[in-house]
Amino acid sequence: MGRLHRATLFALYQLTLVAGIALLPLALLTRRFGVQLPVDRAILGLKERYEQTQPA
């Protein structure tokens, strides 16, 4: 079960990286209008959770 959880978190982390890269032009455009997309928080949150599941 731990392996499945770790693999799922890794897949979600990778998908958020791809989504972040794909949304970069939109994020740059919205930033000009004072709106910031929270993609960085999603990526960092999943990264931290994935790193917590690593075996010691």
N, CA and C of each residue as an Amber inpcrd file, in Angstrom:
protein
   168
   0.8260000  -1.1920000   0.0000000   0.0000000   0.0000000   0.0000000
   0.8690000   1.2530000   0.0000000   1.9740000   1.2190000   0.7150000
   2.8720000   2.3630000   0.7600000   3.4610000   2.6780000  -0.6000000
   3.7770000   1.6300000  -1.3530000   4.3290000   1.8250000  -2.7020000
   3.3200000   2.4980000  -3.6230000   2.0800000   2.0550000  -3.5140000
   1.0220000   2.6370000  -4.3500000   0.8180000   4.1070000  -4.0010000
   0.8310000   4.4220000  -2.7230000   0.6720000   5.8070000  -2.2800000
   1.8280000   6.6630000  -2.7910000   3.0440000   6.1450000  -2.6650000
   4.2280000   6.8720000  -3.1220000   4.1890000   7.0690000  -4.6410000
   3.7950000   6.0370000  -5.3820000   3.7190000   6.1420000  -6.8360000
   2.6490000   7.1380000  -7.2720000   1.5240000   7.1480000  -6.5560000
   0.4480000   8.0880000  -6.8800000   0.8980000   9.5260000  -6.6330000
   1.5650000   9.7580000  -5.4990000   2.0620000  11.1060000  -5.2190000
   3.0940000  11.5430000  -6.2480000   3.9530000  10.6220000  -6.6630000
   4.9510000  10.9560000  -7.6760000   4.2770000  11.3180000  -8.9990000
   3.2630000  10.5420000  -9.3860000   2.5470000  10.8270000 -10.6320000
   1.8390000  12.1800000 -10.5560000   1.2110000  12.4690000  -9.4260000
   0.5490000  13.7660000  -9.2600000   1.5510000  14.9130000  -9.2920000
   2.7020000  14.7040000  -8.6820000   3.7620000  15.7150000  -8.6970000
   4.2220000  15.9910000 -10.1290000   4.4310000  14.9450000 -10.8900000
   4.8560000  15.1040000 -12.2740000   3.7790000  15.8010000 -13.1140000
   2.5250000  15.4420000 -12.8780000   1.4260000  16.0790000 -13.6210000
   1.3060000  17.5650000 -13.2910000   1.5340000  17.9300000 -12.0290000
   1.4680000  19.3500000 -11.6880000   2.6380000  20.1240000 -12.3060000
   3.7860000  19.4700000 -12.4370000   4.9060000  20.1240000 -13.1220000
   4.5590000  20.3920000 -14.5850000   3.9810000  19.3960000 -15.2430000
   3.5920000  19.5520000 -16.6490000   2.5160000  20.6280000 -16.7740000
   1.5410000  20.6120000 -15.8640000   0.4790000  21.6230000 -15.9000000
   1.0570000  23.0090000 -15.6630000   2.0050000  23.1180000 -14.7450000
   2.6390000  24.4030000 -14.4780000   3.3650000  24.9450000 -15.6880000
   4.0550000  24.0640000 -16.3900000   4.7630000  24.4770000 -17.6020000
   3.7660000  24.8840000 -18.6850000   2.6920000  24.1060000 -18.8090000
   1.6800000  24.4100000 -19.8230000   0.9420000  25.7160000 -19.5090000
   0.7630000  26.0200000 -18.2370000   0.0390000  27.2260000 -17.8370000
   0.9340000  28.4540000 -17.7200000   2.2070000  28.3130000 -17.9870000
   3.1310000  29.4340000 -17.8360000   2.7150000  30.6680000 -18.6390000
   2.3450000  30.5400000 -19.9120000   1.9160000  31.7530000 -20.6360000
   0.6920000  32.4180000 -20.0010000  -0.2490000  31.6170000 -19.5440000
  -1.4360000  32.1670000 -18.8830000  -1.0580000  32.8310000 -17.5600000
  -0.1520000  32.2110000 -16.8230000   0.2850000  32.7820000 -15.5490000
   0.9830000  34.1250000 -15.7600000   1.7880000  34.2240000 -16.7880000
   2.4600000  35.4900000 -17.0780000   1.4640000  36.5670000 -17.4770000
   0.4540000  36.1810000 -18.2340000  -0.5770000  37.1310000 -18.6500000
  -1.4110000  37.6020000 -17.4630000  -1.8290000  36.6760000 -16.6230000
  -2.6560000  37.0690000 -15.4790000  -1.8650000  37.8770000 -14.4570000
  -0.5680000  37.6350000 -14.3750000   0.2650000  38.3920000 -13.4410000
   0.2900000  39.8760000 -13.8070000   0.1950000  40.1810000 -15.1050000
   0.1500000  41.5850000 -15.5360000  -1.0730000  42.3110000 -15.0010000
  -2.1320000  41.5460000 -14.7540000  -3.3700000  42.1330000 -14.2380000
  -3.4790000  41.9980000 -12.7220000  -2.4140000  41.5480000 -12.0820000
  -2.3830000  41.4660000 -10.6300000  -2.9340000  40.1830000 -10.0410000
  -3.1670000  39.1750000 -10.8630000  -3.6860000  37.8930000 -10.3800000
  -2.5750000  36.8540000 -10.5090000  -2.3240000  36.1370000  -9.4210000
  -1.2770000  35.1310000  -9.4540000  -1.8950000  33.7490000  -9.3190000
  -1.5470000  32.8420000 -10.2250000  -2.0500000  31.4750000 -10.1620000
  -1.2780000  30.7050000  -9.0870000  -1.9600000  29.8700000  -8.2940000
  -1.3040000  29.1580000  -7.1930000  -0.6200000  27.8540000  -7.6050000
  -0.0880000  27.7950000  -8.8110000   0.5450000  26.5640000  -9.2910000
   1.7850000  26.2410000  -8.4650000   2.5340000  27.2440000  -8.0580000
   3.7500000  26.9980000  -7.2890000   3.4430000  26.3420000  -5.9510000
   2.3680000  26.7490000  -5.3130000   1.9910000  26.1350000  -4.0350000
   1.6060000  24.6760000  -4.2210000   0.9060000  24.3670000  -5.3190000
   0.5160000  22.9820000  -5.5770000   1.7380000  22.1130000  -5.8150000
   2.6890000  22.6230000  -6.5890000   3.8990000  21.8540000  -6.8870000
   4.7120000  21.6300000  -5.6120000   4.9220000  22.6710000  -4.8390000
   5.7170000  22.5380000  -3.6200000   5.0330000  21.6400000  -2.5900000
   3.7220000  21.7390000  -2.4860000   2.9900000  20.8880000  -1.5500000
   3.1050000  19.4140000  -1.8980000   2.9470000  19.0850000  -3.1760000
   3.0750000  17.6930000  -3.5920000   4.5070000  17.2050000  -3.4610000
   5.4640000  18.0760000  -3.7250000   6.8650000  17.6930000  -3.5750000
   7.1700000  17.3320000  -2.1290000   6.7000000  18.1560000  -1.1980000
   6.9350000  17.8840000   0.2200000   6.2690000  16.5880000   0.6600000
   5.0510000  16.3640000   0.2200000   4.3580000  15.1200000   0.5800000
   5.0630000  13.9070000   0.0090000   5.5310000  14.0120000  -1.2380000
   6.2440000  12.8840000  -1.8430000   7.5340000  12.6080000  -1.0940000
   8.2610000  13.6570000  -0.7260000   9.5150000  13.4730000  -0.0020000
   9.2770000  12.8700000   1.3830000   8.1400000  13.1400000   1.9920000
   7.8200000  12.5620000   3.2940000   7.5710000  11.0540000   3.2140000
   7.1730000  10.5670000   2.0390000   6.8990000   9.1370000   1.8900000
   8.1360000   8.3210000   1.5690000   9.2690000   8.9900000   1.3480000
  10.4980000   8.2700000   1.0270000  10.9540000   7.4420000   2.2220000
  11.3610000   6.2000000   1.9560000  11.8600000   5.3780000   3.0630000
  13.1470000   5.9320000   3.6480000  13.3200000   5.7470000   4.9210000
  14.4950000   6.2910000   5.6170000  15.7740000   5.5680000   5.2910000
